[in-house]
């Protein structure tokens, strides 16, 4: 199938989420690989989903960071909205943990620190992700991390619409902060709570809170203290406990502070055979980042 007179899509989707299906494709005009996300409307036209899809595109266009996918185009095909984005090679953190098991401390810290860099940029623009989880973090072959799926993201300035139906809580229960569950509100510290859940999962190889129903998980998120993590540095265990505090004021103040506190653990990263590019060809991205890191 060809859409927009230029994007030739693969036959099968790469994946499907709450709002749409993502296809790999080829941009005939610029001769490059792209990812195309279609809005999924299983029950017919849905104004709320369409507004959220448009908002996601505007957020991606506004968020200029190497750790977030680049939005190339936006349009309509046969009355279905679509986004054309940078095609990203890699493996989700969910798949990484599923195949590898608990990650080495340096890698868990490095992945979370890179996510903090993206969150710092997003929060500076008053953007809250609201759905940070292992399936929305992708580890690329050069070791870089991309934060994906801003479909539930919220612009905190001038964006009072909640896009929430009565009785519906938007998000993924295993990674939702207590304030999202109890009051339906989210701020930058809600993203930090979610990242704490992801960190806990990366280091243990299992979800922090599980249950037979969504409401059972909600109840644990609000009331249950998370178990401590054995076999990791005590300071890192304390940091994760802070991230998972039930009250936002008891968590680290911002993503930049969290980034700084994670840095000491993200050293001497071991190889992850099968997940990282072991080619002798230099990584232009790492070359660039090293020099930028030396600028004071």
Phi, psi and omega per residue, in radians:
X1 nan 2.433 3.102
X2 -2.044 2.269 3.111
X3 -2.121 2.676 3.127
X4 1.064 0.343 -3.130
X5 1.041 0.320 -3.108
X6 -2.669 -0.406 -3.041
X7 -1.783 1.956 3.141
X8 -1.668 2.034 -3.000
X9 -1.609 2.603 3.004
X10 -1.179 2.806 -3.081
X11 -1.219 -0.667 -3.061
X12 -1.958 2.536 3.127
X13 -1.237 2.644 3.039
X14 -1.310 -0.534 -3.125
X15 -3.089 2.915 3.123
X16 -2.352 2.450 3.127
X17 -2.169 -2.890 -3.098
X18 -1.139 -0.539 -3.065
X19 -1.865 -0.327 -3.084
X20 -3.050 3.120 3.107
X21 -1.901 2.499 -3.137
X22 -1.944 2.239 3.127
X23 -2.013 2.535 2.904
X24 -1.342 2.692 -3.119
X25 -2.825 3.109 -3.140
X26 -2.245 2.225 3.077
X27 -1.477 1.831 -3.090
X28 -1.107 -0.604 -3.047
X29 -1.245 -0.743 -3.103
X30 -1.842 0.030 3.067
X31 0.923 1.072 3.111
X32 -2.572 2.722 3.090
X33 -1.327 2.412 3.129
X34 -2.402 2.899 2.985
X35 -2.011 2.330 -3.105
X36 -2.090 2.145 3.137
X37 -1.858 2.110 3.101
X38 -1.711 2.420 3.000
X39 -1.243 2.254 -3.128
X40 -1.686 2.149 -3.141
X41 -2.177 1.353 -3.050
X42 -1.113 -0.497 -3.097
X43 -1.860 0.343 -3.098
X44 1.682 -3.005 -3.096
X45 -0.919 2.419 -3.109
X46 -2.493 1.807 -3.058
X47 -1.076 -0.663 -3.113
X48 -1.145 -0.794 3.121
X49 -1.097 -0.669 3.128
X50 -1.135 -0.704 3.110
X51 -1.135 -0.700 3.120
X52 -1.155 -0.677 -3.139
X53 -1.145 -0.747 3.098
X54 -1.137 -0.709 3.121
X55 -1.106 -0.703 3.105
X56 -1.036 -0.758 3.133
X57 -1.085 -0.724 3.136
X58 -1.154 -0.638 3.110
X59 -1.154 -0.792 3.120
X60 -1.086 -0.661 3.124
X61 -1.160 -0.515 -3.105
X62 -1.485 -0.515 -3.052
X63 -1.537 1.774 -3.100
X64 -1.787 1.634 -3.121
X65 -2.633 2.433 -3.122
X66 -1.114 -0.267 3.119
X67 -1.602 0.144 3.078
X68 -2.202 2.533 -3.136
X69 -1.122 2.592 3.129
X70 -1.539 2.305 3.064
X71 -1.555 2.125 -3.122
X72 -1.644 -0.659 -2.988
X73 -2.752 2.859 3.139
X74 -2.641 2.391 -3.127
X75 -2.970 -2.862 -3.117
X76 -2.301 2.370 3.056
X77 -2.311 2.088 -3.112
X78 0.867 0.830 3.087
X79 1.153 0.304 3.054
X80 -2.015 2.246 3.119
X81 -1.251 2.566 3.065
X82 -2.493 2.673 3.026
X83 -2.066 2.443 3.047
X84 -1.946 2.122 -3.018
X85 -2.237 2.915 3.011
X86 -0.969 2.341 3.074
X87 -1.471 2.192 -3.046
X88 -2.002 2.138 3.040
X89 -1.486 2.460 3.078
X90 2.730 -2.948 -3.141
X91 -2.294 2.428 3.126
X92 -1.223 2.701 3.094
X93 -1.086 -0.547 3.088
X94 -1.062 -0.812 3.127
X95 -1.208 -0.637 3.122
X96 -1.049 -0.833 -3.135
X97 -1.187 -0.683 3.139
X98 -1.065 -0.696 -3.089
X99 -1.525 -0.629 -3.040
X100 -1.607 -0.517 -2.983
X101 1.530 -2.881 3.134
X102 -0.909 2.388 -3.105
X103 -1.499 2.659 3.015
X104 -1.022 2.534 -3.118
X105 -0.892 -0.797 -3.132
X106 -1.018 -0.665 -3.118
X107 -1.288 -0.713 3.092
X108 -1.034 -0.751 3.141
X109 -1.176 -0.706 -3.115
X110 -1.166 -0.719 3.117
X111 -1.130 -0.791 3.139
X112 -1.149 -0.652 3.138
X113 -1.147 -0.689 3.099
X114 -1.141 -0.686 3.060
X115 -1.068 -0.644 3.095
X116 -1.076 -0.658 3.130
X117 -1.082 -0.732 3.111
X118 -1.182 -0.742 3.138
X119 -1.115 -0.623 3.103
X120 -1.060 -0.754 3.105
X121 -1.158 -0.737 -3.120
X122 -1.156 -0.813 -3.110
X123 -1.130 -0.551 3.085
X124 -1.113 -0.420 3.099
X125 -1.722 0.230 -3.125
X126 1.102 0.570 3.096
X127 -1.838 2.149 3.016
X128 -1.840 2.290 -3.090
X129 -1.213 -0.848 3.060
X130 1.279 -0.064 3.138
X131 -2.566 0.754 3.127
X132 -1.283 2.199 -3.113
X133 -2.820 2.940 -3.055
X134 -1.025 -0.553 3.127
X135 -1.291 -0.249 3.126
X136 -1.793 0.204 3.037
X137 -2.102 2.175 -3.097
X138 -2.055 2.226 3.065
X139 -1.607 2.101 -3.111
X140 -1.560 2.830 -3.076
X141 -1.018 -0.403 3.131
X142 -1.588 0.078 3.125
X143 1.623 -0.075 3.107
X144 -1.389 2.791 -3.093
X145 -2.127 2.366 3.062
X146 -1.960 2.364 3.034
X147 -1.644 2.126 -3.025
X148 -1.911 2.972 2.935
X149 0.991 1.478 3.072
X150 -1.701 0.493 -3.091
X151 -1.128 -0.464 3.101
X152 -1.825 0.073 -3.098
X153 -1.082 2.665 -3.081
X154 -2.245 2.295 2.996
X155 -1.499 1.989 -2.988
X156 -1.342 -0.307 3.101
X157 -1.777 2.126 3.073
X158 1.180 0.408 3.134
X159 -2.313 1.239 -3.039
X160 -1.394 -0.272 -3.134
X161 -1.153 2.307 -3.114
X162 -1.584 -0.316 -3.125
X163 0.871 0.821 -3.090
X164 -2.342 2.193 3.083
X165 -1.334 2.778 -3.134
X166 -1.030 2.272 3.114
X167 1.409 0.028 -3.091
X168 -1.881 2.287 3.072
X169 -1.935 2.108 -3.094
X170 -1.534 2.283 3.126
X171 2.434 -3.086 3.128
X172 -1.948 2.033 -2.989
X173 -0.862 -0.715 -3.052
X174 -1.174 -0.201 -3.082
X175 -2.261 0.237 -3.096
X176 -1.589 2.423 3.127
X177 -1.309 2.737 3.122
X178 -0.992 -0.651 -3.111
X179 -1.206 -0.543 3.049
X180 -1.154 -0.696 -3.102
X181 -1.262 -0.781 -3.031
X182 -1.407 -0.673 -3.019
X183 -2.090 -0.097 3.140
X184 1.214 0.379 -3.136
X185 -2.046 2.662 3.122
X186 -2.472 2.535 3.046
X187 -2.450 -3.101 -3.110
X188 -0.930 -0.577 -3.135
X189 -1.256 -0.340 3.023
X190 -1.188 -0.668 3.059
X191 -1.117 -0.643 3.119
X192 -1.154 -0.667 3.086
X193 -1.061 -0.813 3.132
X194 -1.044 -0.723 3.128
X195 -1.147 -0.561 3.045
X196 -1.097 -0.703 3.078
X197 -1.100 -0.716 3.135
X198 -1.153 -0.767 3.115
X199 -1.038 -0.792 3.124
X200 -1.016 -0.753 -3.129
X201 -1.185 -0.699 3.123
X202 -1.091 -0.606 -3.064
X203 -1.514 -0.369 -3.125
X204 -1.890 -0.355 -3.109
X205 1.434 0.184 -3.134
X206 -2.586 2.714 3.116
X207 -1.092 2.536 -3.112
X208 -1.138 -0.963 -3.125
X209 -2.102 2.237 3.090
X210 -2.305 2.886 3.113
X211 -3.039 2.945 -3.093
X212 -1.227 -0.376 3.132
X213 -2.387 2.877 3.068
X214 -1.052 -0.674 -3.094
X215 -1.192 -0.540 3.070
X216 -1.154 -0.675 3.106
X217 -1.218 -0.734 3.080
X218 -0.965 -0.779 -3.105
X219 -1.077 -0.711 3.123
X220 -1.185 -0.696 3.135
X221 -1.053 -0.652 -3.075
X222 -1.420 -0.641 -2.939
X223 -1.974 -0.508 -2.936
X224 -1.614 2.346 3.076
X225 -1.325 2.374 -3.133
X226 -1.235 2.545 3.092
X227 -1.221 2.575 3.082
X228 -1.268 2.789 -3.057
X229 -1.830 2.159 3.126
X230 -1.537 2.672 3.064
X231 1.405 0.218 3.075
X232 -2.140 2.780 3.106
X233 -0.949 2.446 -3.081
X234 -1.012 -0.661 -3.119
X235 -1.159 -0.639 3.097
X236 -1.204 -0.701 3.088
X237 -1.055 -0.725 3.116
X238 -1.157 -0.671 3.138
X239 -1.107 -0.759 3.134
X240 -1.142 -0.660 3.084
X241 -1.072 -0.663 3.084
X242 -1.131 -0.754 3.137
X243 -1.058 -0.547 -3.056
X244 -1.685 0.276 3.047
X245 -1.099 2.500 -3.071
X246 -1.228 -0.550 -3.132
X247 -1.713 2.255 -3.091
X248 -0.951 -0.615 -3.089
X249 -1.163 -0.311 -3.124
X250 -1.572 -0.055 3.114
X251 -1.570 2.919 3.060
X252 -0.929 2.624 -3.002
X253 -1.140 -0.566 -3.083
X254 -2.858 3.028 -3.087
X255 -1.186 -0.556 3.131
X256 -1.166 -0.738 3.083
X257 -1.070 -0.742 3.112
X258 -1.098 -0.735 3.098
X259 -0.975 -0.809 -3.123
X260 -1.111 -0.672 -3.107
X261 -1.309 -0.393 3.106
X262 -1.458 -0.443 -3.051
X263 -0.926 -0.776 -3.109
X264 -1.051 -0.366 -3.121
X265 -1.612 -0.281 -3.086
X266 -1.627 1.064 -3.119
X267 -2.274 2.680 3.110
X268 0.913 0.906 -3.110
X269 -1.145 2.171 3.107
X270 -1.311 2.854 3.068
X271 -1.215 2.630 3.033
X272 -2.081 1.459 -3.066
X273 -0.964 2.327 3.135
X274 1.610 -0.220 -3.118
X275 -2.049 -0.456 -3.104
X276 -1.991 2.658 3.103
X277 -1.308 2.018 -3.130
X278 -1.690 0.282 -3.134
X279 -1.119 2.635 3.093
X280 -1.381 -0.097 3.128
X281 -1.231 2.259 -3.120
X282 -1.066 2.605 3.078
X283 -1.584 1.959 3.113
X284 -1.006 -0.605 -3.140
X285 -1.126 -0.762 3.124
X286 -1.198 -0.672 3.106
X287 -0.996 -0.819 -3.116
X288 -1.136 -0.788 -3.089
X289 -1.110 -0.639 3.140
X290 -1.068 -0.743 -3.123
X291 -1.244 -0.704 3.107
X292 -1.078 -0.635 -3.136
X293 -1.146 -0.329 -3.140
X294 -1.535 -0.164 3.134
X295 -1.384 2.203 -3.139
X296 -1.603 nan nan
